[in-house]
Amino acid sequence: MAAPKVAVVGAGVIGLSTALCIAETCPGCSVTVLSEQFSPNTTSDVAAGMLIPHTYPGTPIHVQKQWFKETFAYLFAISNSAEASEAGIHLVSGWQVFKNTPKEELPFWSDVVLGFRPMSKAELQKFPQHRFGQAFTTLKCDCPPYLLWLEKRLKATGVQMYTRKVADLWELHSEYNGVVNCAGIGARQLVGDEKLFPIRGQVLKVHAPWVKNFIRDGDGLTYIYPGIHRVTLGGTREKESWSLSPDPGTTKDIFDRCCTLEPSLRGAQDIEVKVGLRPSRQHVRLQREVLSQGGVQLPVVHNYGHGAGGFSVHRGTAKEAARLVGECIAALQGSSSRAKL
Ligand code: FAD
């Protein structure tokens, strides 16, 4: 069989990292990324990019932990290399604070991030409305630079990238031997998945270079995440809202909530407002499927539905998707050699 041709649909963090994992693990494959939008016009560009996992209720915790561990290890290695600044990856220390002590004082990811410990009384004095807190060091991706870095790596490994809206995965069957669906919220229309829904998020990106530590309210709604150049202030979680227009009332509310946590933010400048739709599901859809029409088959691997945690687990899910692609190719090669006999 000639070099198998694989199309990856989607150029957010999931599509680009999946294409890279396929190119790395299957050097004989020809990989192409097809996407309606590329950076800076994806949901992934809007994200804060903090490595603090979201919990998927429908996925076993040990699987989520493995995805997070693999992603953390991958980005930690980048943060320790000369690529760190170009890739937009850096370590950041800070606090997650709670108004009441949470039921689960040790989240499943506490031994993956660095130096996880309860906050001291002296540290908690900074947050008079909060009674409990966790201090740790994690990683943050500055999302647009990270996406561009992934694109650069893909080009260097010979992956082609084209702007194209795919209306139906079947339309790719005559050009490709296999397809990977990384369409994020676009998968709802692309494969008719009604279990996938948007959770709208609005964030502010501000200039406040004196803010060096992250602060996250344990309810996950209010957060301050310093990046290399800008600080992300959040946020909102609006289920089933498809609006991509910034809401001025929400901007003021986010800013006020963040200033309550970190009063010095009143001096922040150059406020930019961004909105994105988290591709949400009970669990990430990471599985093989075979489409078939008139005796012709098209193997598909789905990798979408990462909701509020796509950056935190992207490398782990990309590796698993690449493994599934490898299985599809082995099955194709097996059937083509049987056909020759
Ligand atoms: P996307 O980035 O949306 O990419 C989907 C791609 O598919 C796009 O390129 C699109 O053009 C393409 N596409 C769609 N349909 C088609 C089609 N029919 N044909 C061709 N192409 C198609 N996660 C974290 O881990 N940490 C955080 O701190 C964090 N903060 C966030 C803050 C906000 C405000 C938001 C909105 C999200 C945040 N997230 C965070 C979540 C994270 O952004 C998502 O989980 C992640 O970006 C999903 O990536 P994706 O590649 O699946 O989707």
Boltz pocket constraint, residues with backbone or C-beta under 6 A from the ligand:
constraints:
  - pocket:
      binder: B
      contacts: [[A, 9], [A, 10], [A, 11], [A, 12], [A, 13], [A, 14], [A, 15], [A, 34], [A, 35], [A, 36], [A, 37], [A, 38], [A, 41], [A, 42], [A, 43], [A, 44], [A, 45], [A, 46], [A, 47], [A, 48], [A, 49], [A, 50], [A, 51], [A, 52], [A, 164], [A, 165], [A, 166], [A, 167], [A, 182], [A, 183], [A, 184], [A, 185], [A, 186], [A, 187], [A, 190], [A, 199], [A, 200], [A, 201], [A, 202], [A, 203], [A, 235], [A, 236], [A, 274], [A, 275], [A, 276], [A, 277], [A, 278], [A, 279], [A, 303], [A, 304], [A, 305], [A, 306], [A, 307], [A, 308], [A, 309], [A, 310], [A, 311], [A, 312], [A, 313]]
      max_distance: 6.0
